[in-house]
Amino acid sequence: MRPTRLLVASLLAVSTACAPDAPLASDGQLPTPGALSLTVPTLVAGATSTLSVTGAVPGEQVFFGLSLNGAVANGLCPSGFADCLNLANPPILAGVRVADANGDALLSITPPSNTAGRSLFLQAASRTHTSAVSHTFIQAPQPPMPSTGEVTSYDYQGDGFCGLDVPFGTPPWVYTIAAPPGVYQGASLCGVFVELSSVGATDTFGNPACSDNTTIQAMIVDSCPTCTSTPAAFDLNLAAFDALGDPLCGRLVDVSWQYIERPDNADLRVRVDAGTNPFFVLLHVLQHRYAIVDVEVRDAVGNTTWTAGTRQADNAWQFSPPAPPFNLPLDVRFTDVHGNVVVAPALVTSFTGGDLFDVNQQFPAGLGSGLVQP
């Protein structure tokens, strides 16, 4: 599910002078004779959303198209396709995915932050079928998280829900965070760093002596579903809380925080998870500089096109081969929140759980977290 941040950027370079749109059905879709069903979630500027298609022939390519200029009865008729598209010119190819064994295909897109309010028309097509055209609007993002929050502590000993410990039970960073639901975001921010400052913080009774007036950099390694007293309520490991203030105070409020990029120069790593086999692969991505939004694999035999992974709630990326089984070694392609791509040829050479593979590459430094700052 490689994010196509550039796709909407390329759309903005296209003339937006709209030709008259063909009439849409009452549900906002232009009916077409195809068997594909395209589902478009709410699109938010600056946020990644996933388009989904069902009804494709397993193993066939599914093309995701876009237009800023509406829907038409008969648009571009690509060579080798059974049906014409219904997107007004010029249609834009957002991406291509291979339908899985269930005939499903997914594509992630990230509209740039300056596209809020734009109208977008989307359609999926294979060489044998098309979907109806879906008409949607790119919405403005919700107000950002508050720039101050509160912190508590717990006895974290490794084994956080993000699965970043190497070896098992060993914390991956000296200061760690169990994030509240709005920050954890279904594991999408696992491994992301947060800068926390207790300058000006107090305990819940307003006592400034509870703060050490210091700043630390901590990694999100765990989920805290019960941290809901504020949207930015972080549960820290004991060392992190002790670095910010007096542990006897129990809770610090008015703690400033912001997302940052990984502060060291470690390279990417991949761990094979238990249960992996040639028909079902689970990988954890470790030591990434920025939030990871897409991981794909391929082999050199029967699965030579990139297969997108699905992130699980424990931050593992799950892969199923389009043409079973997967054959070792596996190439791995990583995409970060900025759209940077790192390709590691022949990286994974074992299906043994716990095996680690060094990528010997990293995303470029100096770009900032790429996340909405508080």
N, C-alpha and C positions, 0 to 999 in steps of 0.2 A: 504494500500500500504506500507506495512512494509519494510523498506530498508533492503537489505540483504548484508550488508557490509561484513559479515563473509563468505558469499558464495564465493566471489572471493578470499578471504583469504584462504579458504579451497582449492580452485583450485590451489593456488600456492604451496600447500603442495603435490600436485599430480605430479608424474613424467611427465616431458614435452617432453620426447622422443617420437616423433610422428611416428605413423605407417603411411604407405602410405595412403593418402586420396582417397576416392572414387571420381570419376569425378563429378564436380559440373556443373550445367547448366550455360549457358552463362551469366545469371543474377546473378550468385553467389549462387543460391539456388538449393538444391537437390529436385526434385519434389517428392511429396508423394500423396497418394490418398485421403488425408483428406480434411475436409471442413473448418478447422480452418485457419485463416489468422493472422500471427504474424507480428507486426510492431516493428522494432528495431530502435530507434533514434540513433543519434551520441552518443557514449559512451566516456566519458572523465574521465581520472583517477582522483579520489578524488571528483567527482561530482555525484550527484544523477540523474539518468535518469529513465524513466518509459517505460517498455515494455507493449504493448497492444495487446490483442487478440480479434478478432471478429469472429462470426459464431458459437459460442458454444451454446449448449442447455441451456436455462436459468435454473439456479439453479445447474448445474453440476459443478464438480470440474475441474479446469484447472491447469495442472502441467507445470511448466516452467523448462526446462532442459538446461544444458550447457555442452560443451566439449571444451577442449583445443586442442584435437587431430584430429579434422576434422569431416567429414560426411561420412557415409557408407550406402550402399544400404539396409542392414539389420543388425540392431544393437540389443540392448537389447529388449526383448519382455516381458514386465511386465505382470504378471498374472492378468487376468481380463480385459486386454486392447484388443481392437479389432485390433489394428495395432502395429507393432514393431516400435521402435524409429530408427532414422537415425543418431544418434550421436555416434561417435567413443568412445570406452571404454577408460577410465571410465566416463560414464555420471554423471553429478552432478545435483541434484535437487536443484534448486534455490528457489523455493517457490510454494505454492499452493494457488489459489484464486477461489472463487465461482463466476461463471458467473452471471451477473445481468439480469434484465428482458429483456434486449436487446441482451443478449448473448455475452456481452463484459466482459473482465477481464483485470485488470491492476496489474502490479508488479513493484516496484521500486528497483533498484539495485545501489550500490555505489562501483565501482571498486576502490581498494586502490590506493594511490598515486604512488606506485612503480610498477604499472601494465601497464604503458603507452607503447604502441607498441606491446602488446600481441594480438595474434589472438584469436578470440572467435567464437564458433559455438553455435547457440541457436535454440531451437525447443520447441513448445508448444504441449501438448497432453491432451486429455480427455480420458475417457474410451471408447469412441466411434469414436474419430477422432484424427488426428494429423495435424500439420501444416507443411509447408516446412521448411527446415533448412536455417537459415539466417547466413551468414558469415560476421563478422565485425572485426574491429580493435579498440582497446582502444586507444584513442588519448591522447596526452599530454595536460594538462590544458593551457589555455591562460595565458599570463603574468598577474600577480596580479594587483589589483588596485594600483595606486600610493600611497605612504605612506604619502603624503601631499595633502591637498586640501584647499578649501576655505569655509568660513561660512558667511551666512547672517542671518537675523532674521525675524520672523513674529509673530503676536499676537495669538499664539496657546492657545485656551481656553478649550481643550479637544475635544472629537468627532473627533479624528484622523481617517484616513482611515483604520487603522489596527483594530479598534474596541476594543481597550484595556481599555477604560475608565470604571471605576467602582466606584461609580455609573455613569450613563451617564453624560458626560460633565465634569468629574473630571479627570484631568491628572493622569496617573498611576505612574509618577516619576517626581521629581522636575525639571530635565533637560531632554528635549525631542528633537527628530530629525524628520524632514521630509526628507526622503532619496531620492536621485536621482534615476532614473530608473535602473542603473546598480547595485545599492546597494539594492533597494527595492525588486527587483527580483520577481514581481508578488505576493507580500506579504510573501514570504518564509522567510524573515528576520525580520518580525514584532516581536517586543518584544526583539530583540537582542540588546545587549549593545555595545556601542562604546566609547572608551576612546579618548578624544580630548585634545590636548595640544597647547596652543598659545605661548609657549616658542620660541622666534625667529620669530614670525609672525609679519606682518605689515599690513597696509591698502594697497589699490591698488596703492598708490603713494609712497610706500616704507617707510612710517612713522612708526618707531618702537614704538612711544609713544601710538599708538592705542592698543597695546597688554598689557594685564595684566600679561603675562608670567605665566599662571596658567594651571592646568590640571583638567578636569572634566570627569565624567562618565555619559553618556546620553543614553536614550532608543529610539530606532526606533519605532515611533508610527504613522507615517503618510507618505504619498507619495508626492513627489514634482516633477511632470512630467516636469516642466519647468526649473529645476535645471540642466542645461546642459552645463554651461560655462566651467566646467571641469568634468571628470568622478566622482570626489569626491567633489561635491558641495552640502553642507548640509545647509538646512534651519532650524535654531534652534528657540526654543521658546525664549522669551525675557530674561528670567532668565539665560538661558544657555549662550547666547551671552554676557550678561552683566558680567558673571563670567569669560569669556575669554578676554574681551577687552572693549573698549569704544563704547557704542552703537551709539554715534554720528558719528563714523567713517564708519558705514554702512556695511562694508565688511572687513573681515580679510582673508589674503592669507598666504600660507605657514604654514597652521595649520596641525600639525602631528595628525594621527589618526590610530587606530587599533581596531579590534574586541576583546571583552573580554567576559568572562562568567558573568552571573548575579552576582553583587557584594554583595547581601544580602543573608539571609537564609530563605526567604519566601518559603512556600510550593506551589505546583501546585494548581490551581483552574480551574474550568470549569463554564462557563456561558451558559445557554440556551438562544438562540436568538429568537426574535419574529418570528412567523410563524411556529414554530416547532409544530409537531403533530405526532401521531403514524405512519404516512406514510412518513414523511419528517422531518428529524432532522437536526438542525443547532446548532453547538457548537463552542464557542470560548475557546481556551486554554490560560490561564493567568498565569503569574509569573513563566514561565519556565526558568531554569538556562541556557539552551543552545537552539539553533534553533531547532524547532520541524519539523520533516520530515514525521511523520506518526501518525495518530490517528485512532483507530478502536473501534467499539462497538459491543456488543452482548447482548442478553437477555437470560432468562432461559426457554423460552417456544418454540417459533417457529423459532428463529434465534440464535441458540446456537453456530454457528461458527462465527468467527470474521468477521465483515463487515468493509472494509476500507473506510475511508472518502476521499472526494475530497476537496482540499483547494480552496476556492473561492478568487476572487481578493480583497475582504475586509477582508481576513484572517479567515473567518468562515469555519469550516469543515462541509461538507454536507454529509448526510447519507440517503440511501434509503434501506429499509429492503428487503432482498432476498425473504422472505416469509411474506408478509405484514399481520398484522401490527407489529411494534415494541411493545413489552410489557415491562412495567416498573417492576423493576428497570433495568437500563442498566449498564453493566460492561464497563469500558473504559480502553483502552490500549494505552499508549503514547510511542513514540520512538523518541529519539533525534538524532542529527547529528553524535554523536559518536556511535550510535547503542545501547545505554542504553535503557532499557525498564522499564516502571513503569505501573503496573496493579492496577486499582482501582475497586474492586468488588462492585456491587450494588451502584455505585456512583450517577447516575442520577435518581432521583425519581419523577421528574415532567417534563412535557412538557410546562410549563408556561414560556414565554419569560421573561428574566431578572433574573430568579432564579439562584443562585450561589451555587456551591458545592465544598467543600474543600477536596482535595485529601489526605492531611496530609502526603504527601510524596514529595520527590524531587529527581532529578537526582544527582548523586554523584558530590561533588565539586572537584576542583583542576585539571580538565582535559584541561583547556583552552577552547577557543571559539569553536574549531573544524572547523573553517572556514579558508579559505585561507587568510593568513595575508598579508597586504600590504608590 
